[in-house]
Amino acid sequence: MEKHATESQFTEGLVARIEQNLGQGIEIASGISLLYAITFDDSGNLKVPLDNEGNPKRGGGAGFQQDILVYEKAPPSAEAPGTVRTSIVPRVIAEVKLRGVTTHAVITYSEKARRIRAIYPFARYGLILGGLSRVPGRVLRLGQEFDFIVVLNNPPEESEIDALSDLLQEECQTSKDVARMLSGESKIRTLHRCLNTVQSR
């Protein structure tokens, strides 16, 4: 990964390096779309924009393309009448910005996170900032929809890739835990969200 890489090259490089560290059954890719709207039309029909393979369609006011998506393939199941199935289960979504991030971008990503969680309430959503030394204050103030924010060198050091891989795997597990809670499978009595930080050098 070169220092003068474009944002898309930086993102693709991250995906390639992280892919080697992820556990079995977990996949990572760039450019996959997720739904952010499922609507009924005025005839009472439910519109779920999926292609023939069950992948969310991009555009048309219903799908966002993701910079990084960590996901699992949807398990096979006996479909009940009227069931609509997608081919992927999104676990972790990460937006990537290189060499800076604007206030407008943070607000936009926060809104994307909110909309995506309306469809996939168990999904985790984060922001990866390349080429910065610390998380800017405006990102902390405006990015309250983010489950994690990570700053990486450009190009990232191997230790940073290892730490990010570990974080993404932890977030995958959190996604599964949240899904079990939302379904009622986990009979929880206490929920406590913690704040973990790493200081810049």
mmCIF file of the C-alpha atoms, coordinates in Angstrom:
data_MODEL
# 
_entry.id   MODEL 
# 
loop_
_atom_site.group_PDB 
_atom_site.id 
_atom_site.type_symbol 
_atom_site.label_atom_id 
_atom_site.label_alt_id 
_atom_site.label_comp_id 
_atom_site.label_asym_id 
_atom_site.label_entity_id 
_atom_site.label_seq_id 
_atom_site.pdbx_PDB_ins_code 
_atom_site.Cartn_x 
_atom_site.Cartn_y 
_atom_site.Cartn_z 
_atom_site.occupancy 
_atom_site.B_iso_or_equiv 
_atom_site.pdbx_formal_charge 
_atom_site.auth_seq_id 
_atom_site.auth_comp_id 
_atom_site.auth_asym_id 
_atom_site.auth_atom_id 
_atom_site.pdbx_PDB_model_num 
ATOM 1   C CA . MET A 1 1   ? 0.000   0.000   0.000  1.00 0.00 ? 1   MET A CA 1 
ATOM 2   C CA . GLU A 1 2   ? 1.656   3.236   -1.152 1.00 0.00 ? 2   GLU A CA 1 
ATOM 3   C CA . LYS A 1 3   ? 1.674   6.540   0.686  1.00 0.00 ? 3   LYS A CA 1 
ATOM 4   C CA . HIS A 1 4   ? 0.138   8.337   -2.309 1.00 0.00 ? 4   HIS A CA 1 
ATOM 5   C CA . ALA A 1 5   ? -2.630  5.768   -2.849 1.00 0.00 ? 5   ALA A CA 1 
ATOM 6   C CA . THR A 1 6   ? -6.131  6.983   -3.600 1.00 0.00 ? 6   THR A CA 1 
ATOM 7   C CA . GLU A 1 7   ? -8.891  6.403   -1.059 1.00 0.00 ? 7   GLU A CA 1 
ATOM 8   C CA . SER A 1 8   ? -10.203 3.428   -3.023 1.00 0.00 ? 8   SER A CA 1 
ATOM 9   C CA . GLN A 1 9   ? -6.693  1.928   -3.305 1.00 0.00 ? 9   GLN A CA 1 
ATOM 10  C CA . PHE A 1 10  ? -6.157  2.459   0.416  1.00 0.00 ? 10  PHE A CA 1 
ATOM 11  C CA . THR A 1 11  ? -9.476  0.718   1.138  1.00 0.00 ? 11  THR A CA 1 
ATOM 12  C CA . GLU A 1 12  ? -8.763  -2.207  -1.190 1.00 0.00 ? 12  GLU A CA 1 
ATOM 13  C CA . GLY A 1 13  ? -5.330  -2.606  0.407  1.00 0.00 ? 13  GLY A CA 1 
ATOM 14  C CA . LEU A 1 14  ? -6.911  -2.738  3.854  1.00 0.00 ? 14  LEU A CA 1 
ATOM 15  C CA . VAL A 1 15  ? -9.409  -5.370  2.761  1.00 0.00 ? 15  VAL A CA 1 
ATOM 16  C CA . ALA A 1 16  ? -6.673  -7.543  1.243  1.00 0.00 ? 16  ALA A CA 1 
ATOM 17  C CA . ARG A 1 17  ? -4.512  -7.379  4.372  1.00 0.00 ? 17  ARG A CA 1 
ATOM 18  C CA . ILE A 1 18  ? -7.355  -7.866  6.868  1.00 0.00 ? 18  ILE A CA 1 
ATOM 19  C CA . GLU A 1 19  ? -8.841  -10.792 4.905  1.00 0.00 ? 19  GLU A CA 1 
ATOM 20  C CA . GLN A 1 20  ? -5.884  -12.980 5.880  1.00 0.00 ? 20  GLN A CA 1 
ATOM 21  C CA . ASN A 1 21  ? -6.571  -12.443 9.588  1.00 0.00 ? 21  ASN A CA 1 
ATOM 22  C CA . LEU A 1 22  ? -10.314 -13.107 9.781  1.00 0.00 ? 22  LEU A CA 1 
ATOM 23  C CA . GLY A 1 23  ? -11.811 -16.285 11.184 1.00 0.00 ? 23  GLY A CA 1 
ATOM 24  C CA . GLN A 1 24  ? -13.502 -19.037 9.234  1.00 0.00 ? 24  GLN A CA 1 
ATOM 25  C CA . GLY A 1 25  ? -16.937 -18.161 7.862  1.00 0.00 ? 25  GLY A CA 1 
ATOM 26  C CA . ILE A 1 26  ? -16.298 -14.420 8.043  1.00 0.00 ? 26  ILE A CA 1 
ATOM 27  C CA . GLU A 1 27  ? -15.868 -12.603 4.742  1.00 0.00 ? 27  GLU A CA 1 
ATOM 28  C CA . ILE A 1 28  ? -14.755 -9.063  3.934  1.00 0.00 ? 28  ILE A CA 1 
ATOM 29  C CA . ALA A 1 29  ? -15.178 -7.049  0.760  1.00 0.00 ? 29  ALA A CA 1 
ATOM 30  C CA . SER A 1 30  ? -15.367 -3.535  -0.606 1.00 0.00 ? 30  SER A CA 1 
ATOM 31  C CA . GLY A 1 31  ? -18.199 -2.153  -2.727 1.00 0.00 ? 31  GLY A CA 1 
ATOM 32  C CA . ILE A 1 32  ? -21.034 -4.415  -1.570 1.00 0.00 ? 32  ILE A CA 1 
ATOM 33  C CA . SER A 1 33  ? -24.406 -2.710  -1.198 1.00 0.00 ? 33  SER A CA 1 
ATOM 34  C CA . LEU A 1 34  ? -26.739 -2.877  1.781  1.00 0.00 ? 34  LEU A CA 1 
ATOM 35  C CA . LEU A 1 35  ? -30.353 -1.810  1.998  1.00 0.00 ? 35  LEU A CA 1 
ATOM 36  C CA . TYR A 1 36  ? -31.313 1.344   3.844  1.00 0.00 ? 36  TYR A CA 1 
ATOM 37  C CA . ALA A 1 37  ? -34.986 1.411   2.854  1.00 0.00 ? 37  ALA A CA 1 
ATOM 38  C CA . ILE A 1 38  ? -37.739 -1.172  2.496  1.00 0.00 ? 38  ILE A CA 1 
ATOM 39  C CA . THR A 1 39  ? -41.032 0.366   1.481  1.00 0.00 ? 39  THR A CA 1 
ATOM 40  C CA . PHE A 1 40  ? -44.640 -0.420  0.674  1.00 0.00 ? 40  PHE A CA 1 
ATOM 41  C CA . ASP A 1 41  ? -46.028 1.095   -2.502 1.00 0.00 ? 41  ASP A CA 1 
ATOM 42  C CA . ASP A 1 42  ? -49.485 2.674   -2.674 1.00 0.00 ? 42  ASP A CA 1 
ATOM 43  C CA . SER A 1 43  ? -50.974 -0.651  -3.777 1.00 0.00 ? 43  SER A CA 1 
ATOM 44  C CA . GLY A 1 44  ? -49.844 -2.282  -0.540 1.00 0.00 ? 44  GLY A CA 1 
ATOM 45  C CA . ASN A 1 45  ? -46.932 -4.223  -2.053 1.00 0.00 ? 45  ASN A CA 1 
ATOM 46  C CA . LEU A 1 46  ? -43.703 -4.602  -0.086 1.00 0.00 ? 46  LEU A CA 1 
ATOM 47  C CA . LYS A 1 47  ? -40.694 -3.561  -2.168 1.00 0.00 ? 47  LYS A CA 1 
ATOM 48  C CA . VAL A 1 48  ? -37.403 -5.275  -1.228 1.00 0.00 ? 48  VAL A CA 1 
ATOM 49  C CA . PRO A 1 49  ? -34.781 -4.405  -3.862 1.00 0.00 ? 49  PRO A CA 1 
ATOM 50  C CA . LEU A 1 50  ? -32.818 -7.661  -4.167 1.00 0.00 ? 50  LEU A CA 1 
ATOM 51  C CA . ASP A 1 51  ? -31.355 -9.199  -7.290 1.00 0.00 ? 51  ASP A CA 1 
ATOM 52  C CA . ASN A 1 52  ? -31.964 -12.805 -8.367 1.00 0.00 ? 52  ASN A CA 1 
ATOM 53  C CA . GLU A 1 53  ? -29.196 -14.043 -6.047 1.00 0.00 ? 53  GLU A CA 1 
ATOM 54  C CA . GLY A 1 54  ? -30.610 -12.249 -3.008 1.00 0.00 ? 54  GLY A CA 1 
ATOM 55  C CA . ASN A 1 55  ? -28.029 -9.449  -3.024 1.00 0.00 ? 55  ASN A CA 1 
ATOM 56  C CA . PRO A 1 56  ? -29.201 -5.916  -2.188 1.00 0.00 ? 56  PRO A CA 1 
ATOM 57  C CA . LYS A 1 57  ? -29.378 -3.662  -5.245 1.00 0.00 ? 57  LYS A CA 1 
ATOM 58  C CA . ARG A 1 58  ? -27.523 -0.380  -5.248 1.00 0.00 ? 58  ARG A CA 1 
ATOM 59  C CA . GLY A 1 59  ? -29.333 2.871   -6.020 1.00 0.00 ? 59  GLY A CA 1 
ATOM 60  C CA . GLY A 1 60  ? -32.962 3.551   -6.695 1.00 0.00 ? 60  GLY A CA 1 
ATOM 61  C CA . GLY A 1 61  ? -33.268 5.180   -3.291 1.00 0.00 ? 61  GLY A CA 1 
ATOM 62  C CA . ALA A 1 62  ? -32.829 1.917   -1.424 1.00 0.00 ? 62  ALA A CA 1 
ATOM 63  C CA . GLY A 1 63  ? -29.204 0.751   -1.364 1.00 0.00 ? 63  GLY A CA 1 
ATOM 64  C CA . PHE A 1 64  ? -25.862 2.116   -0.127 1.00 0.00 ? 64  PHE A CA 1 
ATOM 65  C CA . GLN A 1 65  ? -22.516 0.819   -1.372 1.00 0.00 ? 65  GLN A CA 1 
ATOM 66  C CA . GLN A 1 66  ? -20.163 0.152   1.554  1.00 0.00 ? 66  GLN A CA 1 
ATOM 67  C CA . ASP A 1 67  ? -16.462 0.969   1.703  1.00 0.00 ? 67  ASP A CA 1 
ATOM 68  C CA . ILE A 1 68  ? -15.796 -2.140  3.812  1.00 0.00 ? 68  ILE A CA 1 
ATOM 69  C CA . LEU A 1 69  ? -18.298 -4.826  4.717  1.00 0.00 ? 69  LEU A CA 1 
ATOM 70  C CA . VAL A 1 70  ? -17.556 -7.750  7.017  1.00 0.00 ? 70  VAL A CA 1 
ATOM 71  C CA . TYR A 1 71  ? -20.305 -10.327 6.596  1.00 0.00 ? 71  TYR A CA 1 
ATOM 72  C CA . GLU A 1 72  ? -21.439 -13.920 6.676  1.00 0.00 ? 72  GLU A CA 1 
ATOM 73  C CA . LYS A 1 73  ? -23.322 -15.846 4.038  1.00 0.00 ? 73  LYS A CA 1 
ATOM 74  C CA . ALA A 1 74  ? -26.943 -16.304 5.066  1.00 0.00 ? 74  ALA A CA 1 
ATOM 75  C CA . PRO A 1 75  ? -27.474 -19.882 6.287  1.00 0.00 ? 75  PRO A CA 1 
ATOM 76  C CA . PRO A 1 76  ? -29.870 -22.086 4.320  1.00 0.00 ? 76  PRO A CA 1 
ATOM 77  C CA . SER A 1 77  ? -33.331 -22.417 5.811  1.00 0.00 ? 77  SER A CA 1 
ATOM 78  C CA . ALA A 1 78  ? -36.789 -23.675 5.000  1.00 0.00 ? 78  ALA A CA 1 
ATOM 79  C CA . GLU A 1 79  ? -38.550 -20.591 3.722  1.00 0.00 ? 79  GLU A CA 1 
ATOM 80  C CA . ALA A 1 80  ? -41.995 -19.863 5.075  1.00 0.00 ? 80  ALA A CA 1 
ATOM 81  C CA . PRO A 1 81  ? -44.594 -18.562 2.602  1.00 0.00 ? 81  PRO A CA 1 
ATOM 82  C CA . GLY A 1 82  ? -44.078 -14.858 1.982  1.00 0.00 ? 82  GLY A CA 1 
ATOM 83  C CA . THR A 1 83  ? -40.502 -14.871 3.280  1.00 0.00 ? 83  THR A CA 1 
ATOM 84  C CA . VAL A 1 84  ? -37.933 -12.690 1.522  1.00 0.00 ? 84  VAL A CA 1 
ATOM 85  C CA . ARG A 1 85  ? -34.339 -13.848 1.966  1.00 0.00 ? 85  ARG A CA 1 
ATOM 86  C CA . THR A 1 86  ? -31.097 -12.022 1.414  1.00 0.00 ? 86  THR A CA 1 
ATOM 87  C CA . SER A 1 87  ? -27.831 -13.779 0.619  1.00 0.00 ? 87  SER A CA 1 
ATOM 88  C CA . ILE A 1 88  ? -25.646 -12.004 3.188  1.00 0.00 ? 88  ILE A CA 1 
ATOM 89  C CA . VAL A 1 89  ? -25.798 -11.127 6.865  1.00 0.00 ? 89  VAL A CA 1 
ATOM 90  C CA . PRO A 1 90  ? -23.875 -7.879  7.451  1.00 0.00 ? 90  PRO A CA 1 
ATOM 91  C CA . ARG A 1 91  ? -21.878 -7.893  10.665 1.00 0.00 ? 91  ARG A CA 1 
ATOM 92  C CA . VAL A 1 92  ? -19.583 -4.855  10.474 1.00 0.00 ? 92  VAL A CA 1 
ATOM 93  C CA . ILE A 1 93  ? -19.634 -1.846  8.154  1.00 0.00 ? 93  ILE A CA 1 
ATOM 94  C CA . ALA A 1 94  ? -16.730 0.588   7.965  1.00 0.00 ? 94  ALA A CA 1 
ATOM 95  C CA . GLU A 1 95  ? -16.513 3.847   6.069  1.00 0.00 ? 95  GLU A CA 1 
ATOM 96  C CA . VAL A 1 96  ? -12.998 4.890   5.050  1.00 0.00 ? 96  VAL A CA 1 
ATOM 97  C CA . LYS A 1 97  ? -11.626 8.415   4.695  1.00 0.00 ? 97  LYS A CA 1 
ATOM 98  C CA . LEU A 1 98  ? -8.032  9.154   3.739  1.00 0.00 ? 98  LEU A CA 1 
ATOM 99  C CA . ARG A 1 99  ? -6.028  12.269  4.719  1.00 0.00 ? 99  ARG A CA 1 
ATOM 100 C CA . GLY A 1 100 ? -8.970  14.043  6.319  1.00 0.00 ? 100 GLY A CA 1 
ATOM 101 C CA . VAL A 1 101 ? -12.699 14.013  6.920  1.00 0.00 ? 101 VAL A CA 1 
ATOM 102 C CA . THR A 1 102 ? -15.170 16.869  6.582  1.00 0.00 ? 102 THR A CA 1 
ATOM 103 C CA . THR A 1 103 ? -18.001 17.755  8.935  1.00 0.00 ? 103 THR A CA 1 
ATOM 104 C CA . HIS A 1 104 ? -20.428 17.032  6.092  1.00 0.00 ? 104 HIS A CA 1 
ATOM 105 C CA . ALA A 1 105 ? -18.993 13.531  5.619  1.00 0.00 ? 105 ALA A CA 1 
ATOM 106 C CA . VAL A 1 106 ? -19.351 12.700  9.315  1.00 0.00 ? 106 VAL A CA 1 
ATOM 107 C CA . ILE A 1 107 ? -22.973 13.871  9.335  1.00 0.00 ? 107 ILE A CA 1 
ATOM 108 C CA . THR A 1 108 ? -23.679 11.879  6.158  1.00 0.00 ? 108 THR A CA 1 
ATOM 109 C CA . TYR A 1 109 ? -22.090 8.706   7.521  1.00 0.00 ? 109 TYR A CA 1 
ATOM 110 C CA . SER A 1 110 ? -23.954 9.071   10.814 1.00 0.00 ? 110 SER A CA 1 
ATOM 111 C CA . GLU A 1 111 ? -27.235 9.270   8.889  1.00 0.00 ? 111 GLU A CA 1 
ATOM 112 C CA . LYS A 1 112 ? -26.236 6.224   6.808  1.00 0.00 ? 112 LYS A CA 1 
ATOM 113 C CA . ALA A 1 113 ? -25.550 4.320   10.016 1.00 0.00 ? 113 ALA A CA 1 
ATOM 114 C CA . ARG A 1 114 ? -28.969 5.236   11.397 1.00 0.00 ? 114 ARG A CA 1 
ATOM 115 C CA . ARG A 1 115 ? -30.765 4.183   8.207  1.00 0.00 ? 115 ARG A CA 1 
ATOM 116 C CA . ILE A 1 116 ? -28.843 0.928   7.820  1.00 0.00 ? 116 ILE A CA 1 
ATOM 117 C CA . ARG A 1 117 ? -29.562 -0.031  11.435 1.00 0.00 ? 117 ARG A CA 1 
ATOM 118 C CA . ALA A 1 118 ? -33.269 0.439   10.764 1.00 0.00 ? 118 ALA A CA 1 
ATOM 119 C CA . ILE A 1 119 ? -32.956 -2.542  8.372  1.00 0.00 ? 119 ILE A CA 1 
ATOM 120 C CA . TYR A 1 120 ? -30.123 -4.461  10.067 1.00 0.00 ? 120 TYR A CA 1 
ATOM 121 C CA . PRO A 1 121 ? -30.446 -3.572  13.784 1.00 0.00 ? 121 PRO A CA 1 
ATOM 122 C CA . PHE A 1 122 ? -27.645 -5.969  14.771 1.00 0.00 ? 122 PHE A CA 1 
ATOM 123 C CA . ALA A 1 123 ? -25.046 -4.472  12.383 1.00 0.00 ? 123 ALA A CA 1 
ATOM 124 C CA . ARG A 1 124 ? -22.016 -2.609  13.744 1.00 0.00 ? 124 ARG A CA 1 
ATOM 125 C CA . TYR A 1 125 ? -20.890 0.589   12.053 1.00 0.00 ? 125 TYR A CA 1 
ATOM 126 C CA . GLY A 1 126 ? -17.539 2.364   12.190 1.00 0.00 ? 126 GLY A CA 1 
ATOM 127 C CA . LEU A 1 127 ? -15.182 4.879   10.633 1.00 0.00 ? 127 LEU A CA 1 
ATOM 128 C CA . ILE A 1 128 ? -11.565 4.285   9.586  1.00 0.00 ? 128 ILE A CA 1 
ATOM 129 C CA . LEU A 1 129 ? -9.400  7.377   9.089  1.00 0.00 ? 129 LEU A CA 1 
ATOM 130 C CA . GLY A 1 130 ? -6.170  6.910   7.173  1.00 0.00 ? 130 GLY A CA 1 
ATOM 131 C CA . GLY A 1 131 ? -3.209  9.270   7.358  1.00 0.00 ? 131 GLY A CA 1 
ATOM 132 C CA . LEU A 1 132 ? -4.306  11.128  10.500 1.00 0.00 ? 132 LEU A CA 1 
ATOM 133 C CA . SER A 1 133 ? -2.577  11.230  13.883 1.00 0.00 ? 133 SER A CA 1 
ATOM 134 C CA . ARG A 1 134 ? -5.739  11.340  16.017 1.00 0.00 ? 134 ARG A CA 1 
ATOM 135 C CA . VAL A 1 135 ? -9.522  11.387  15.816 1.00 0.00 ? 135 VAL A CA 1 
ATOM 136 C CA . PRO A 1 136 ? -10.665 15.002  15.193 1.00 0.00 ? 136 PRO A CA 1 
ATOM 137 C CA . GLY A 1 137 ? -12.962 16.485  17.840 1.00 0.00 ? 137 GLY A CA 1 
ATOM 138 C CA . ARG A 1 138 ? -15.779 17.154  15.348 1.00 0.00 ? 138 ARG A CA 1 
ATOM 139 C CA . VAL A 1 139 ? -15.826 13.448  14.471 1.00 0.00 ? 139 VAL A CA 1 
ATOM 140 C CA . LEU A 1 140 ? -16.342 12.591  18.134 1.00 0.00 ? 140 LEU A CA 1 
ATOM 141 C CA . ARG A 1 141 ? -19.058 15.214  18.514 1.00 0.00 ? 141 ARG A CA 1 
ATOM 142 C CA . LEU A 1 142 ? -20.984 14.392  15.339 1.00 0.00 ? 142 LEU A CA 1 
ATOM 143 C CA . GLY A 1 143 ? -20.230 10.691  14.935 1.00 0.00 ? 143 GLY A CA 1 
ATOM 144 C CA . GLN A 1 144 ? -22.261 9.344   17.814 1.00 0.00 ? 144 GLN A CA 1 
ATOM 145 C CA . GLU A 1 145 ? -23.797 6.685   15.567 1.00 0.00 ? 145 GLU A CA 1 
ATOM 146 C CA . PHE A 1 146 ? -20.362 5.057   15.154 1.00 0.00 ? 146 PHE A CA 1 
ATOM 147 C CA . ASP A 1 147 ? -19.601 1.964   17.205 1.00 0.00 ? 147 ASP A CA 1 
ATOM 148 C CA . PHE A 1 148 ? -15.887 2.477   16.606 1.00 0.00 ? 148 PHE A CA 1 
ATOM 149 C CA . ILE A 1 149 ? -13.503 5.019   15.092 1.00 0.00 ? 149 ILE A CA 1 
ATOM 150 C CA . VAL A 1 150 ? -9.951  4.004   14.164 1.00 0.00 ? 150 VAL A CA 1 
ATOM 151 C CA . VAL A 1 151 ? -7.002  6.100   12.967 1.00 0.00 ? 151 VAL A CA 1 
ATOM 152 C CA . LEU A 1 152 ? -4.330  4.403   10.845 1.00 0.00 ? 152 LEU A CA 1 
ATOM 153 C CA . ASN A 1 153 ? -1.032  5.516   9.401  1.00 0.00 ? 153 ASN A CA 1 
ATOM 154 C CA . ASN A 1 154 ? -0.725  5.778   5.633  1.00 0.00 ? 154 ASN A CA 1 
ATOM 155 C CA . PRO A 1 155 ? 0.397   3.162   4.794  1.00 0.00 ? 155 PRO A CA 1 
ATOM 156 C CA . PRO A 1 156 ? -0.776  1.209   7.870  1.00 0.00 ? 156 PRO A CA 1 
ATOM 157 C CA . GLU A 1 157 ? 1.792   -0.595  9.976  1.00 0.00 ? 157 GLU A CA 1 
ATOM 158 C CA . GLU A 1 158 ? 1.453   -4.347  10.438 1.00 0.00 ? 158 GLU A CA 1 
ATOM 159 C CA . SER A 1 159 ? 0.604   -3.880  14.113 1.00 0.00 ? 159 SER A CA 1 
ATOM 160 C CA . GLU A 1 160 ? -2.264  -1.558  13.112 1.00 0.00 ? 160 GLU A CA 1 
ATOM 161 C CA . ILE A 1 161 ? -3.631  -4.148  10.682 1.00 0.00 ? 161 ILE A CA 1 
ATOM 162 C CA . ASP A 1 162 ? -3.478  -6.804  13.398 1.00 0.00 ? 162 ASP A CA 1 
ATOM 163 C CA . ALA A 1 163 ? -5.263  -4.526  15.894 1.00 0.00 ? 163 ALA A CA 1 
ATOM 164 C CA . LEU A 1 164 ? -7.936  -3.577  13.333 1.00 0.00 ? 164 LEU A CA 1 
ATOM 165 C CA . SER A 1 165 ? -8.468  -7.238  12.423 1.00 0.00 ? 165 SER A CA 1 
ATOM 166 C CA . ASP A 1 166 ? -8.958  -8.081  16.093 1.00 0.00 ? 166 ASP A CA 1 
ATOM 167 C CA . LEU A 1 167 ? -11.405 -5.184  16.504 1.00 0.00 ? 167 LEU A CA 1 
ATOM 168 C CA . LEU A 1 168 ? -13.461 -6.268  13.479 1.00 0.00 ? 168 LEU A CA 1 
ATOM 169 C CA . GLN A 1 169 ? -13.663 -9.827  14.791 1.00 0.00 ? 169 GLN A CA 1 
ATOM 170 C CA . GLU A 1 170 ? -14.778 -8.523  18.193 1.00 0.00 ? 170 GLU A CA 1 
ATOM 171 C CA . GLU A 1 171 ? -17.424 -6.393  16.483 1.00 0.00 ? 171 GLU A CA 1 
ATOM 172 C CA . CYS A 1 172 ? -18.611 -9.463  14.538 1.00 0.00 ? 172 CYS A CA 1 
ATOM 173 C CA . GLN A 1 173 ? -19.131 -11.259 17.825 1.00 0.00 ? 173 GLN A CA 1 
ATOM 174 C CA . THR A 1 174 ? -20.924 -8.211  19.257 1.00 0.00 ? 174 THR A CA 1 
ATOM 175 C CA . SER A 1 175 ? -23.215 -8.219  16.211 1.00 0.00 ? 175 SER A CA 1 
ATOM 176 C CA . LYS A 1 176 ? -24.096 -11.856 16.892 1.00 0.00 ? 176 LYS A CA 1 
ATOM 177 C CA . ASP A 1 177 ? -24.679 -11.106 20.573 1.00 0.00 ? 177 ASP A CA 1 
ATOM 178 C CA . VAL A 1 178 ? -26.947 -8.157  19.725 1.00 0.00 ? 178 VAL A CA 1 
ATOM 179 C CA . ALA A 1 179 ? -28.907 -10.315 17.271 1.00 0.00 ? 179 ALA A CA 1 
ATOM 180 C CA . ARG A 1 180 ? -29.488 -12.928 19.966 1.00 0.00 ? 180 ARG A CA 1 
ATOM 181 C CA . MET A 1 181 ? -30.650 -10.242 22.392 1.00 0.00 ? 181 MET A CA 1 
ATOM 182 C CA . LEU A 1 182 ? -33.024 -8.693  19.855 1.00 0.00 ? 182 LEU A CA 1 
ATOM 183 C CA . SER A 1 183 ? -34.533 -12.081 19.006 1.00 0.00 ? 183 SER A CA 1 
ATOM 184 C CA . GLY A 1 184 ? -35.094 -12.876 22.675 1.00 0.00 ? 184 GLY A CA 1 
ATOM 185 C CA . GLU A 1 185 ? -32.729 -15.854 22.509 1.00 0.00 ? 185 GLU A CA 1 
ATOM 186 C CA . SER A 1 186 ? -30.464 -14.263 25.143 1.00 0.00 ? 186 SER A CA 1 
ATOM 187 C CA . LYS A 1 187 ? -32.239 -13.705 28.434 1.00 0.00 ? 187 LYS A CA 1 
ATOM 188 C CA . ILE A 1 188 ? -30.222 -10.732 29.638 1.00 0.00 ? 188 ILE A CA 1 
ATOM 189 C CA . ARG A 1 189 ? -30.702 -8.866  32.905 1.00 0.00 ? 189 ARG A CA 1 
ATOM 190 C CA . THR A 1 190 ? -28.080 -6.136  32.513 1.00 0.00 ? 190 THR A CA 1 
ATOM 191 C CA . LEU A 1 191 ? -26.675 -4.290  29.501 1.00 0.00 ? 191 LEU A CA 1 
ATOM 192 C CA . HIS A 1 192 ? -23.656 -2.037  30.055 1.00 0.00 ? 192 HIS A CA 1 
ATOM 193 C CA . ARG A 1 193 ? -21.867 -0.317  27.174 1.00 0.00 ? 193 ARG A CA 1 
ATOM 194 C CA . CYS A 1 194 ? -18.223 0.467   27.838 1.00 0.00 ? 194 CYS A CA 1 
ATOM 195 C CA . LEU A 1 195 ? -15.883 3.025   26.268 1.00 0.00 ? 195 LEU A CA 1 
ATOM 196 C CA . ASN A 1 196 ? -12.435 1.855   25.153 1.00 0.00 ? 196 ASN A CA 1 
ATOM 197 C CA . THR A 1 197 ? -9.803  4.289   23.906 1.00 0.00 ? 197 THR A CA 1 
ATOM 198 C CA . VAL A 1 198 ? -6.167  4.197   22.782 1.00 0.00 ? 198 VAL A CA 1 
ATOM 199 C CA . GLN A 1 199 ? -4.216  7.435   23.145 1.00 0.00 ? 199 GLN A CA 1 
ATOM 200 C CA . SER A 1 200 ? -2.210  8.788   20.186 1.00 0.00 ? 200 SER A CA 1 
ATOM 201 C CA . ARG A 1 201 ? 1.550   8.675   20.532 1.00 0.00 ? 201 ARG A CA 1 
# 
